[in-house]
């Protein structure tokens, strides 16, 4: 019984407030540190603007990818997509390396080309907003 009474005396509203505030403060500080760290990190693989050629309902997309790393070579998998005004994919695919094996040495640049054939003329005329490229996987090699 005396253990129960002493616990109730220690765990009072004032102690609860102090513990709560300590947890909130630690959470805020950790969130701030992780947020600043994430915001300051630059992507290792930089994606250039997609260059698009459309013939009928077939879109050919060329993308330049640059490896900004000074030490690591990458063999990236590059995705492409035709996107509507809401950001939803109308069609998507994978771009393949052009004239190389896809290995990006440190500080090297390579072109990737992909083709989208799943678009209809109606989607191109009425829904299509833009073509985008993105890194699916960095794949260090």
C-alpha positions in Angstrom: 0.0 0.0 0.0 2.7 2.5 0.7 4.2 1.9 -2.8 0.8 2.9 -4.2 0.6 6.0 -2.2 4.1 7.2 -3.0 3.5 6.6 -6.7 0.3 8.7 -6.6 2.2 11.4 -4.8 5.0 11.4 -7.5 2.8 11.0 -10.5 0.7 14.1 -10.0 -0.6 16.6 -12.6 2.5 18.7 -12.3 4.8 15.8 -13.0 2.6 14.7 -15.9 2.8 18.2 -17.5 6.6 18.2 -17.2 6.9 14.7 -18.7 4.5 15.7 -21.5 6.4 18.9 -22.3 9.7 17.0 -22.3 8.3 14.5 -24.9 6.8 17.3 -27.0 10.1 19.3 -26.9 12.2 16.2 -27.9 9.8 15.4 -30.7 9.9 19.0 -32.1 13.7 19.1 -31.9 14.0 15.7 -33.6 11.5 16.7 -36.3 13.4 20.0 -37.0 16.8 18.3 -37.2 15.5 15.6 -39.6 13.6 18.1 -41.7 16.7 20.4 -42.1 18.8 17.3 -42.9 16.4 16.1 -45.6 16.0 19.5 -47.1 19.7 20.1 -47.4 20.5 16.8 -49.1 20.9 17.1 -52.9 19.8 14.3 -55.2 22.7 12.1 -56.4 21.1 11.7 -59.9 19.9 14.9 -61.6 17.2 14.6 -64.2 17.2 17.0 -67.1 14.0 18.3 -68.8 12.3 15.6 -70.9 12.5 16.3 -74.7 9.4 14.9 -76.4 8.6 14.0 -80.0 5.0 12.9 -80.7 4.0 11.1 -83.9 0.4 10.2 -83.9 -0.3 8.5 -80.6 3.3 7.5 -79.9 5.5 9.7 -77.8 9.2 9.3 -77.7 10.8 10.9 -74.6 14.6 11.6 -74.2 16.0 12.4 -70.8 19.5 13.4 -69.7 20.6 11.9 -66.3 23.7 13.3 -64.5 25.5 11.5 -61.7 26.6 14.2 -59.3 28.5 11.7 -57.0 32.3 12.0 -56.9 32.8 8.4 -56.0 29.9 6.1 -56.8 28.8 4.7 -60.2 25.1 4.2 -60.7 23.0 2.1 -63.1 19.7 3.8 -62.7 16.3 2.6 -63.8 14.5 5.6 -65.3 10.7 5.9 -65.6 8.7 8.1 -67.9 5.0 9.1 -67.8 2.4 11.1 -69.5 0.5 13.0 -66.8 -2.9 14.7 -66.8 -3.8 18.0 -65.0 -4.4 16.2 -61.7 -1.0 14.5 -61.7 -2.4 11.0 -62.6 -0.6 8.9 -65.1 -2.2 8.4 -68.5 0.6 6.1 -69.6 3.9 5.1 -68.2 7.0 3.2 -69.1 10.7 2.7 -68.6 13.4 4.6 -70.5 16.4 2.7 -71.7 20.0 4.0 -72.1 20.9 5.4 -75.5 24.4 4.5 -76.8 25.6 3.2 -73.5 25.1 0.3 -71.1 23.4 2.6 -68.6 26.3 2.7 -66.2 26.9 6.3 -65.0 30.4 6.8 -63.8 31.0 9.5 -61.2 30.2 13.0 -62.6 29.1 11.4 -65.9 26.0 12.1 -68.0 23.9 9.7 -70.1 20.8 9.9 -72.3 17.8 7.6 -71.8 15.0 7.2 -74.3 11.6 5.7 -73.7 8.4 5.3 -75.8 4.8 5.6 -74.7 2.3 3.9 -77.0 -0.7 3.5 -74.7 -2.1 7.0 -75.3 -5.2 7.7 -77.3 -5.7 10.8 -79.5 -8.5 11.9 -77.1 -6.1 11.7 -74.1 -3.4 13.6 -75.9 -5.9 16.4 -77.1 -8.0 16.7 -73.9 -6.3 15.3 -70.9 -2.5 15.4 -71.3 -0.8 18.1 -69.3 2.9 17.1 -69.5 5.5 14.4 -69.9 7.7 13.6 -66.8 10.8 11.5 -66.1 11.7 10.1 -62.7 14.3 7.7 -61.1 12.7 4.4 -60.2 15.8 3.0 -58.6 19.4 4.4 -58.3 21.1 0.9 -58.4 24.7 1.6 -57.4 26.9 -0.6 -59.6 
